[in-house]
Amino acid sequence: MWKFIAKRLGSALAVLLAASLLLYVLVINAGDPLKDLRESNADNREYLMAQRTQYMNLDQPWYGRYWDWLTGVSKCFIGQCDLGQNINGVEVSGLLANAASSTLRLVVLATVIAAILGIAIGVLTAIRQYSGLDYLITFMTFLFFSLPVFWAAVLLKEYLAISYNDWLADPQISVGTSIVVGLVIAVLLQMFLGGSAKRRLLTFVIAAVFIPLLLQYSVWLNFYRFPQMGPAVIVILTALVALSATAMSVGLKEKRVLYPALISVALVLAAYYATFWMLATPNAWVLLIGLILAVVIPGAVGRFMGGRLRKAAMTVSILTAVVGAMLTVMDHLFRAWPGFLDLKGRPIATIGSSTANFEGGFWDHFLDNATQLLMPTIILAVISLASYSRYTRSSMLEVQRQDYIRTARSKGLSERTVIFRHAFRNAMIPIATIAAFDFAGLIGGAVITERVFGWKGMGEMFSTGLDHVDPAPVMAFFLVTGSAAILFNLLADIVYAMLDPRIRV
C-alpha cells in the first residue's frame, strides 16, 4: 500500500509541476502589470513603477521568476512557505490563509450537503425507477444543474434574502397560502413515501390537512421570530431517527441494534439537561468535545450490546446521538434567535462572509456566520447535487442487475437488506471518485459564486490576480486546488479498498 501511495504521489506531483509551469506562463503573458501606472499622471509614477517591479520581480526573466516561486513553495515542506508578494507588496501567504479559511468552510459545507442529499435522492430514484418521482427528480436536478450561477444568485438574493427579510418584520401566512403549500407538500410526500394507492391517498389527505394547520399554528405562536423546540421535540425527533435507522439497516426486530439506539436517545436527553447552562455561553472547544463524546459513548454502547451486529449497532447509535446533539445545538440557536434579530434586523445578508463590527455572544456570531453562508452554500450545493444524484442512480441500477443481488433476493432476504447491505455499499465506489474531484471542482466554481456574493475568499483572490496580471495570488489559488485534487483522489483510492474487499493494491 505504501509503495502504491508513493507512486501515486510522485506522478501527481509531476502533473502538478507541469500544470503550475503552464499556468504561470499563461498568467504573466496575459497583459501588462504596469499598464495602470504607465497611463498615470502621478508625479511619482516612476517610483511606483520601480516599486512594483521590485515586488513582482519584473526585472527577471520569466523562468527566474517561476524558479523563485517554486523555491518558495518547496519551503512549505519545512513549514516556511514563501508564496511571494502581490502587486501591492503584501505577502500572499497571509492573504491565502484568510482566503482559504473563508472558502473552505463554504465548500466543505456545500460538499457535505450535496453528497448527503444527492446520494439519498439517487438511491430513492433508483428504487423507484421510471416512476413519477423519478421523472420529477430527474427534471429538477437537470434544471438546477443547468441554471447559470449568476442568474440563480440574483433570484436567491431577491427572494431568499430581500423578500424574506421584509416578510420577517411581520411574519404572516394567509389561509389560502397555507392550503396551497399543504397541497404541494402533500403531493410530493405521497410521491416520496410511495406504497399502494390507498396508502398514497391516506398520506396525501393527512399532509394536506396537517400542513396548513401547522403553518397557521406557527403564525399564532410567532414562531418565526420566537422559535421554540424544547426537550420533548428533541426526544421525539431523535427517537424517530433511531427507529428509522434501525429499520433501514437490520429491521426493528433486531433488539441488539434497537436497544443501543434507544439508549442513545436517553443519553441525548440526559446530556440536554446536564449541559444546558454550559451551552448557554459555549465556545468552539465545548462543541467539539461534545461531538466527540456523542460519537465515542454511543459507539461503545453499540459495540458492547450489539453482539454479532456490533457494527450496525455502533453505526445506528452514533447516528442517533449525533443527530440528537445537532438538535440540542439547534434548540440553543432557537433561543438565541430573538436576540440576534435585535442585533441584526435583516438576518439574511446578500454581501460578504461576515458582518463588520458585529457585537454579540457566541450564538449571535454563530448565527451571523450561518446566515452569511446560507445563499452561496445553496448555490454550490445545487450545482453538485445533480451529479451525485445521477451517478448514484445509475450506479445503483447497474449494481442491482448483478448476479449476487439476484442471489440475495432468491435467498429470501428482505428488499431493505438487499438494497442497503448489498447494493448500496458497492454502488458507492464510483461516487467516491465523484466526491474526490467535486471538492476541488467546487473550489474552482466558487470563483463566480464569491464574486456575486462579495465573498472575500480564494475565488476573489484568484479573479483579482488575473485582473491585475499578478501571478502570485493566482498560483496560490492553483496550489490549494491542485493539492486538494491530489489528496482527495488519493483518498478515493483508499476508500475503494474499504468499500469493496475485493479491491486490493
C-alpha positions as CSV (number, residue, x, y, z in Angstrom):
1,M,0.0,0.0,0.0
2,W,2.8,2.4,0.9
3,K,4.5,1.7,-2.4
4,F,1.3,2.4,-4.2
5,I,0.8,5.7,-2.3
6,A,4.3,6.8,-3.1
7,K,3.9,6.1,-6.8
8,R,0.6,8.0,-6.9
9,L,2.1,10.9,-5.1
10,G,5.1,11.0,-7.4
11,S,3.0,11.0,-10.6
12,A,0.6,13.6,-9.1
13,L,3.4,15.9,-8.1
14,A,4.9,15.7,-11.7
15,V,1.5,16.6,-13.1
16,L,1.1,19.5,-10.6
17,L,4.6,20.8,-11.5
18,A,3.9,20.8,-15.2
19,A,0.5,22.4,-14.7
20,S,2.0,25.1,-12.5
21,L,4.6,26.0,-15.1
22,L,1.9,26.2,-17.9
23,L,-0.4,28.4,-15.7
24,Y,2.5,30.7,-14.6
25,V,3.5,31.3,-18.2
26,L,-0.1,32.0,-19.3
27,V,-0.8,34.4,-16.4
28,I,2.4,36.5,-16.9
29,N,1.7,36.8,-20.6
30,A,-2.0,37.8,-20.2
31,G,-1.2,41.5,-20.0
32,D,1.0,44.2,-18.6
33,P,1.1,44.5,-14.8
34,L,2.4,48.1,-15.1
35,K,-0.4,49.2,-17.5
36,D,-2.3,51.3,-15.0
37,L,0.9,53.1,-13.8
38,R,2.1,53.8,-17.4
39,E,-1.2,55.7,-18.0
40,S,-1.0,57.5,-14.7
41,N,-0.2,61.2,-14.4
42,A,1.1,61.0,-10.9
43,D,4.4,62.8,-10.1
44,N,5.9,59.7,-8.5
45,R,4.9,57.4,-11.4
46,E,8.5,56.2,-12.0
47,Y,9.0,55.5,-8.3
48,L,5.7,53.5,-8.2
49,M,6.7,51.5,-11.3
50,A,10.1,50.7,-9.8
51,Q,8.5,49.7,-6.6
52,R,6.0,47.3,-8.3
53,T,8.8,45.9,-10.4
54,Q,10.7,45.1,-7.2
55,Y,7.6,43.5,-5.6
56,M,6.9,41.3,-8.6
57,N,10.5,40.7,-9.8
58,L,9.6,42.0,-13.2
59,D,13.3,42.7,-13.9
60,Q,14.0,39.0,-14.0
61,P,13.2,36.6,-17.0
62,W,10.1,34.5,-16.7
63,Y,11.9,31.3,-15.8
64,G,13.8,33.1,-13.0
65,R,10.5,34.4,-11.5
66,Y,9.0,30.9,-11.8
67,W,12.0,29.4,-10.1
68,D,11.7,31.9,-7.2
69,W,8.1,30.9,-6.8
70,L,8.9,27.2,-6.9
71,T,11.6,27.6,-4.4
72,G,9.3,29.4,-2.0
73,V,6.7,26.7,-2.4
74,S,9.2,24.0,-1.6
75,K,9.8,25.6,1.7
76,C,6.3,24.6,2.7
77,F,7.6,21.2,3.4
78,I,9.6,22.7,6.4
79,G,6.8,25.0,7.4
80,Q,8.2,28.2,5.9
81,C,6.1,28.9,2.9
82,D,7.1,31.8,0.8
83,L,4.5,32.4,-1.9
84,G,5.8,35.8,-2.9
85,Q,4.2,39.3,-2.8
86,N,1.2,40.5,-4.7
87,I,1.1,43.6,-6.9
88,N,0.8,45.8,-3.7
89,G,3.7,44.2,-1.9
90,V,1.5,42.2,0.5
91,E,2.7,38.7,1.4
92,V,0.5,36.2,-0.4
93,S,0.9,33.6,2.4
94,G,-1.1,35.8,4.7
95,L,-3.8,36.5,2.1
96,L,-4.1,32.8,1.3
97,A,-4.6,31.8,4.9
98,N,-7.5,34.2,5.3
99,A,-9.0,33.4,1.9
100,A,-8.6,29.6,2.3
101,S,-10.4,29.6,5.7
102,S,-13.3,31.6,4.2
103,T,-13.6,29.5,1.1
104,L,-13.0,26.0,2.7
105,R,-15.8,26.4,5.2
106,L,-18.1,27.3,2.3
107,V,-17.0,24.5,0.0
108,V,-16.9,21.8,2.7
109,L,-20.4,22.6,3.9
110,A,-21.7,22.6,0.3
111,T,-20.0,19.3,-0.5
112,V,-21.4,17.6,2.6
113,I,-24.9,18.8,1.9
114,A,-24.7,17.9,-1.8
115,A,-23.3,14.5,-1.1
116,I,-25.9,13.5,1.5
117,L,-28.9,14.8,-0.4
118,G,-27.6,13.7,-3.8
119,I,-26.9,10.1,-2.7
120,A,-30.2,9.8,-0.9
121,I,-32.1,11.1,-3.9
122,G,-30.1,8.8,-6.2
123,V,-30.9,5.7,-4.2
124,L,-34.6,6.6,-4.0
125,T,-34.9,7.3,-7.7
126,A,-33.1,4.0,-8.5
127,I,-35.6,2.1,-6.3
128,R,-38.5,3.9,-7.9
129,Q,-37.1,3.7,-11.5
130,Y,-39.4,5.2,-14.2
131,S,-42.0,6.4,-11.6
132,G,-43.4,9.8,-11.4
133,L,-41.0,10.7,-8.6
134,D,-38.0,9.5,-10.8
135,Y,-39.1,11.7,-13.7
136,L,-39.7,14.7,-11.4
137,I,-36.4,14.5,-9.7
138,T,-34.6,13.9,-13.0
139,F,-36.1,17.0,-14.4
140,M,-35.4,19.1,-11.3
141,T,-31.8,18.0,-11.0
142,F,-31.0,18.8,-14.6
143,L,-32.8,22.1,-14.2
144,F,-30.7,23.1,-11.2
145,F,-27.5,21.9,-12.9
146,S,-28.3,24.0,-16.0
147,L,-29.0,27.2,-14.1
148,P,-26.4,29.9,-14.7
149,V,-24.8,30.7,-11.3
150,F,-25.1,34.4,-11.6
151,W,-28.8,34.3,-12.5
152,A,-29.6,31.8,-9.7
153,A,-27.7,34.0,-7.3
154,V,-29.8,37.1,-8.3
155,L,-33.0,35.1,-7.7
156,L,-31.8,33.9,-4.3
157,K,-30.9,37.5,-3.3
158,E,-34.3,38.7,-4.3
159,Y,-36.5,36.0,-2.8
160,L,-34.4,34.3,0.0
161,A,-32.8,37.5,1.3
162,I,-34.6,40.7,0.5
163,S,-38.2,39.3,0.4
164,Y,-37.6,37.1,3.4
165,N,-36.2,39.9,5.4
166,D,-39.2,42.1,4.6
167,W,-41.6,39.3,5.5
168,L,-39.8,38.6,8.8
169,A,-40.5,42.1,10.1
170,D,-44.2,41.0,10.4
171,P,-44.4,37.2,9.5
172,Q,-47.9,36.4,8.3
173,I,-49.2,33.4,6.2
174,S,-52.7,33.6,4.8
175,V,-55.1,30.7,4.9
176,G,-55.1,30.4,1.1
177,T,-51.3,30.3,1.0
178,S,-51.2,27.6,3.8
179,I,-53.7,25.5,1.8
180,V,-51.6,25.8,-1.4
181,V,-48.4,24.9,0.4
182,G,-50.1,22.0,2.1
183,L,-51.4,20.6,-1.2
184,V,-47.9,20.9,-2.8
185,I,-46.2,19.2,0.1
186,A,-48.9,16.5,0.2
187,V,-48.3,15.7,-3.5
188,L,-44.6,15.5,-3.0
189,L,-44.8,13.5,0.2
190,Q,-47.0,10.8,-1.2
191,M,-44.6,10.5,-4.2
192,F,-41.7,10.1,-1.9
193,L,-43.3,7.6,0.5
194,G,-44.9,5.6,-2.3
195,G,-46.8,2.4,-1.5
196,S,-50.3,1.2,-2.6
197,A,-52.9,3.6,-3.9
198,K,-54.7,3.5,-0.6
199,R,-51.5,4.4,1.3
200,R,-50.7,7.2,-1.1
201,L,-54.2,8.7,-0.7
202,L,-54.0,8.5,3.1
203,T,-50.6,10.2,3.1
204,F,-52.0,12.9,0.8
205,V,-55.1,13.6,2.9
206,I,-53.1,13.7,6.2
207,A,-50.5,16.0,4.9
208,A,-53.0,18.3,3.1
209,V,-54.8,18.8,6.4
210,F,-51.9,18.8,8.8
211,I,-49.5,21.2,7.0
212,P,-52.0,24.1,6.7
213,L,-52.9,23.7,10.3
214,L,-49.3,23.6,11.3
215,L,-48.5,26.8,9.4
216,Q,-51.3,28.7,10.9
217,Y,-50.3,27.4,14.4
218,S,-46.7,28.6,13.8
219,V,-48.0,32.1,12.9
220,W,-50.2,32.2,16.0
221,L,-47.1,31.2,18.1
222,N,-45.0,33.9,16.3
223,F,-42.6,31.0,15.7
224,Y,-40.6,32.8,13.0
225,R,-39.4,35.5,15.4
226,F,-39.5,33.4,18.6
227,P,-38.8,29.8,17.6
228,Q,-39.1,27.1,20.2
229,M,-38.1,23.4,20.4
230,G,-37.6,22.0,23.9
231,P,-36.5,18.6,25.2
232,A,-39.8,16.9,24.2
233,V,-39.4,17.7,20.5
234,I,-35.7,16.7,20.6
235,V,-36.5,13.3,22.1
236,I,-39.3,12.6,19.6
237,L,-37.2,13.5,16.6
238,T,-34.2,11.6,17.9
239,A,-36.3,8.5,18.6
240,L,-37.7,8.7,15.0
241,V,-34.1,8.8,13.8
242,A,-33.2,5.7,15.9
243,L,-36.3,3.8,14.7
244,S,-35.8,4.8,11.1
245,A,-32.0,3.9,11.0
246,T,-32.7,0.6,12.7
247,A,-35.5,-0.3,10.3
248,M,-33.4,0.6,7.3
249,S,-30.3,-1.3,8.5
250,V,-31.3,-4.5,10.1
251,G,-35.1,-4.2,10.9
252,L,-36.9,-3.3,14.1
253,K,-36.9,-7.0,15.2
254,E,-33.2,-6.9,15.9
255,K,-33.1,-5.8,19.5
256,R,-29.3,-5.8,19.7
257,V,-29.4,-2.8,17.4
258,L,-32.7,-1.2,18.5
259,Y,-31.9,-1.1,22.3
260,P,-28.5,0.7,21.9
261,A,-30.2,3.2,19.6
262,L,-32.9,3.9,22.2
263,I,-30.3,4.1,24.9
264,S,-28.6,6.8,22.8
265,V,-31.9,8.7,22.8
266,A,-31.9,8.6,26.6
267,L,-28.3,9.8,26.7
268,V,-29.3,12.7,24.4
269,L,-32.0,13.7,26.9
270,A,-29.6,13.4,29.9
271,A,-26.9,15.4,28.1
272,Y,-29.5,18.1,27.2
273,Y,-30.2,18.9,30.9
274,A,-26.6,18.3,32.0
275,T,-25.1,20.7,29.5
276,F,-27.9,23.3,29.4
277,W,-26.2,26.1,31.2
278,M,-22.8,25.2,29.7
279,L,-24.2,25.6,26.2
280,A,-25.8,28.9,27.1
281,T,-22.4,30.6,26.6
282,P,-20.2,28.0,25.0
283,N,-17.1,28.1,22.8
284,A,-15.9,26.1,19.8
285,W,-14.0,23.6,22.1
286,V,-17.1,22.8,24.1
287,L,-19.0,21.9,20.9
288,L,-16.1,19.9,19.6
289,I,-15.7,17.9,22.8
290,G,-19.5,17.4,22.8
291,L,-19.4,16.0,19.3
292,I,-16.5,13.6,20.2
293,L,-18.5,12.3,23.2
294,A,-21.6,11.9,21.0
295,V,-19.5,9.5,18.9
296,V,-17.5,7.7,21.5
297,I,-20.0,6.9,24.2
298,P,-22.9,5.7,21.9
299,G,-20.3,3.8,19.8
300,A,-19.1,2.0,23.0
301,V,-22.7,1.2,24.0
302,G,-23.4,-0.2,20.5
303,R,-20.2,-2.3,20.5
304,F,-21.0,-3.7,23.9
305,M,-24.6,-4.6,23.3
306,G,-24.5,-5.3,19.6
307,G,-23.1,-8.8,19.6
308,R,-22.6,-10.1,16.1
309,L,-24.4,-7.0,14.8
310,R,-22.0,-4.7,16.7
311,K,-21.1,-2.7,13.5
312,A,-24.7,-1.9,12.7
313,A,-25.4,-1.2,16.4
314,M,-22.5,1.2,16.6
315,T,-23.4,3.0,13.4
316,V,-27.1,3.4,14.3
317,S,-26.2,4.5,17.9
318,I,-23.7,7.1,16.7
319,L,-26.0,8.4,14.1
320,T,-28.8,8.8,16.7
321,A,-26.6,10.5,19.2
322,V,-25.0,12.9,16.6
323,V,-28.5,13.9,15.3
324,G,-29.6,14.4,18.9
325,A,-26.5,16.6,19.6
326,M,-27.3,18.7,16.5
327,L,-30.9,19.1,17.6
328,T,-29.7,20.2,21.0
329,V,-27.5,22.9,19.4
330,M,-30.4,23.9,17.2
331,D,-32.5,24.4,20.4
332,H,-30.0,26.8,21.7
333,L,-29.9,28.6,18.3
334,F,-33.6,29.0,18.5
335,R,-33.3,30.5,22.0
336,A,-30.7,33.0,20.7
337,W,-32.7,33.9,17.5
338,P,-34.8,36.8,19.1
339,G,-31.7,38.5,20.4
340,F,-29.9,38.0,17.1
341,L,-32.8,39.8,15.4
342,D,-32.4,42.7,17.7
343,L,-28.8,43.0,16.7
344,K,-29.3,42.3,13.0
345,G,-32.8,43.1,12.0
346,R,-32.3,41.8,8.4
347,P,-30.6,38.5,9.1
348,I,-30.1,37.1,5.6
349,A,-27.3,39.2,4.1
350,T,-26.5,39.4,0.4
351,I,-22.9,40.5,0.5
352,G,-19.8,39.4,2.5
353,S,-18.8,36.4,4.6
354,S,-19.4,38.2,7.9
355,T,-21.0,41.3,9.3
356,A,-18.4,44.1,10.0
357,N,-18.2,45.3,13.7
358,F,-20.9,42.8,14.7
359,E,-21.3,42.6,18.5
360,G,-22.9,39.7,20.4
361,G,-22.3,36.4,22.1
362,F,-21.1,33.1,20.8
363,W,-24.5,32.1,19.4
364,D,-25.0,35.5,17.8
365,H,-21.8,35.2,15.9
366,F,-22.6,31.6,15.0
367,L,-26.0,32.7,13.5
368,D,-24.3,35.6,11.7
369,N,-21.8,33.3,10.0
370,A,-24.5,30.8,9.3
371,T,-26.8,33.3,7.6
372,Q,-23.9,34.7,5.6
373,L,-23.1,31.2,4.5
374,L,-26.7,30.3,3.5
375,M,-27.0,31.6,-0.1
376,P,-23.6,30.8,-1.5
377,T,-23.8,27.3,0.1
378,I,-27.2,26.7,-1.6
379,I,-25.8,27.7,-5.0
380,L,-22.7,25.5,-4.7
381,A,-24.7,22.6,-3.3
382,V,-27.3,22.7,-6.1
383,I,-24.5,22.6,-8.7
384,S,-23.1,19.4,-7.3
385,L,-26.5,17.8,-6.3
386,A,-27.3,16.8,-9.8
387,S,-24.0,15.0,-10.3
388,Y,-24.3,13.0,-7.1
389,S,-27.9,12.0,-7.6
390,R,-27.5,10.9,-11.3
391,Y,-24.3,9.0,-10.7
392,T,-25.8,7.3,-7.6
393,R,-28.9,6.4,-9.5
394,S,-27.0,4.9,-12.5
395,S,-24.6,3.1,-10.2
396,M,-27.4,1.6,-8.1
397,L,-29.3,0.4,-11.2
398,E,-26.1,-1.2,-12.5
399,V,-25.4,-3.0,-9.2
400,Q,-29.0,-4.2,-8.9
401,R,-28.5,-6.2,-12.2
402,Q,-25.6,-8.1,-10.8
403,D,-25.8,-11.9,-10.0
404,Y,-25.1,-11.5,-6.3
405,I,-28.1,-9.2,-5.9
406,R,-30.4,-11.7,-7.6
407,T,-28.8,-14.4,-5.4
408,A,-29.5,-12.3,-2.3
409,R,-33.2,-11.9,-3.3
410,S,-33.5,-15.6,-4.1
411,K,-32.4,-16.4,-0.6
412,G,-35.4,-14.6,0.8
413,L,-33.7,-11.5,2.1
414,S,-35.9,-8.5,2.6
415,E,-35.7,-5.8,-0.1
416,R,-34.4,-3.4,2.6
417,T,-31.5,-5.7,3.4
418,V,-30.7,-6.3,-0.3
419,I,-30.7,-2.5,-1.0
420,F,-28.8,-1.2,2.0
421,R,-26.5,-4.1,2.9
422,H,-25.6,-5.4,-0.5
423,A,-26.3,-3.0,-3.3
424,F,-25.7,0.4,-1.7
425,R,-22.1,-0.3,-0.5
426,N,-20.9,-1.5,-3.9
427,A,-22.7,1.4,-5.6
428,M,-20.7,3.9,-3.6
429,I,-17.4,3.0,-5.3
430,P,-17.9,5.3,-8.3
431,I,-19.3,8.0,-6.0
432,A,-16.0,8.1,-4.1
433,T,-14.4,9.3,-7.4
434,I,-17.0,11.9,-7.9
435,A,-16.6,13.2,-4.4
436,A,-12.8,13.4,-4.7
437,F,-12.9,15.6,-7.8
438,D,-16.0,17.5,-6.8
439,F,-14.4,19.1,-3.8
440,A,-11.5,20.6,-5.8
441,G,-14.0,21.5,-8.6
442,L,-16.2,23.4,-6.1
443,I,-13.2,25.5,-5.0
444,G,-12.8,26.4,-8.7
445,G,-16.5,27.0,-9.1
446,A,-16.5,29.3,-6.1
447,V,-14.8,32.0,-8.2
448,I,-18.1,33.1,-9.7
449,T,-20.1,32.5,-6.6
450,E,-17.8,34.5,-4.4
451,R,-17.8,37.4,-6.8
452,V,-21.6,37.5,-7.0
453,F,-21.9,37.4,-3.2
454,G,-18.9,39.6,-2.4
455,W,-17.3,36.8,-0.5
456,K,-13.6,37.5,0.3
457,G,-12.2,34.1,-0.4
458,M,-9.9,32.3,-2.7
459,G,-12.2,33.0,-5.7
460,E,-11.9,36.7,-5.1
461,M,-8.2,36.4,-4.7
462,F,-7.9,34.4,-8.0
463,S,-10.0,36.8,-10.0
464,T,-8.2,39.9,-8.7
465,G,-4.9,38.4,-9.5
466,L,-6.0,37.7,-13.1
467,D,-7.4,41.2,-13.5
468,H,-4.1,42.7,-12.4
469,V,-1.8,40.2,-14.3
470,D,-0.5,39.3,-10.8
471,P,0.8,35.6,-10.8
472,A,1.4,35.2,-7.1
473,P,-2.3,35.1,-6.0
474,V,-3.3,33.0,-9.0
475,M,-0.5,30.5,-8.3
476,A,-1.5,30.3,-4.6
477,F,-5.1,29.5,-5.7
478,F,-3.7,26.8,-8.0
479,L,-1.6,25.4,-5.2
480,V,-4.6,24.8,-3.0
481,T,-6.9,23.5,-5.6
482,G,-4.3,21.2,-7.2
483,S,-3.2,19.9,-3.8
484,A,-6.8,19.2,-2.9
485,A,-7.4,17.3,-6.2
486,I,-4.3,15.2,-5.5
487,L,-5.2,14.5,-1.8
488,F,-8.8,13.6,-2.4
489,N,-8.0,11.5,-5.4
490,L,-5.6,9.5,-3.3
491,L,-8.2,9.2,-0.5
492,A,-10.7,7.9,-3.1
493,D,-8.3,5.1,-4.0
494,I,-8.0,4.1,-0.3
495,V,-11.8,4.3,0.1
496,Y,-12.2,1.8,-2.7
497,A,-10.5,-0.8,-0.7
498,M,-12.7,0.0,2.3
499,L,-15.9,-0.2,0.3
500,D,-15.0,-3.4,-1.6
501,P,-12.8,-6.0,0.0
502,R,-12.1,-7.4,-3.5
503,I,-10.1,-4.3,-4.3
504,R,-6.5,-4.6,-3.1
505,V,-3.4,-2.7,-4.0
